[in-house]
Structures are given as structure tokens and as C-alpha cells.
Amino acid sequence: MENKKNTEALSAPEGLKLLITIVNRVKSEYYADLIQSRGVNMQLFVSAEGTAGSETLTLMGLGDDRKSVIMGVVRASKAPEIMALLTEKFKTIKNGKGVAFTVPLTSVIGVSAYRFLSDDRDTQRFL
């Protein structure tokens, strides 16, 4: 009877997505804090440069081509909320324009790694 109860309580883990956000380097800390506030435990920063020439950037009013690529793992159910928040901030923050998208992750090795990446604090769910 005890084993049946434990088996019924188990559920398939929620899917995860890799969130990739590209923003001006001077705004990267702001966006990293914003993303972290929504339950993204781990973020990786990569420095990048835009591909447009300086003349094109000047015409578009974009003086700085230094970018940061922020990568983090988010629960699939939280992705739409985070994407909507980022879209809003891209429109309203001065010099805060950016690009964000997600890529589904098909597997994660290990329960502990999954718990950390998904910000899952329920230690009994997968035991």
C-alpha cells in the first residue's frame, strides 16, 4: 500500500527551456536581475558585438554595438510570462532594446540538476 501511494504521487517533471536574451551590454545586469526574479537560478553571460556597421548604427540611433548574450534555464510554464515581461521592458526601457527567445530542452541528467535548473524546492516529488 505504501509503494502504491508513493507511485501515485510521482509525476513527470515539467519541461525546461533555454532562455536566450541579447541586450546592450550596459543593460545586461538589469535584465539578468529581472530574469532571476522570475525563478531562473543559473545564468551565463557571453560578450558579443553587433553586426551592423557604425554608419548604420548611427542612422538607427544605436551608438553602442557591444552586446551581452544571457542564457538561462526556465520552466516551460514560466516561459510565456518571462517573454511577455521582456517584451514589455524592451519597449519601455531607455536604450533597453533586445531580443529574447527560447529553445526547448529535451533532457537533463540527474534529479539534482533538474531541481536546480527548474528552481524546484519540492524535495519529495521525485523520491
Secondary structure, DSSP 8 states (H G I E B T S, - for coil): -HHHHHHHH------EEEEEEEEEGGGHHHHHHHHHTTT---EEEEEEE--S-HHHHHHHT----EEEEEEEEEETTTHHHHHHHHHHHHHHSTT--EEEEEEEE---SSHHHHHHHHT---TTTT-
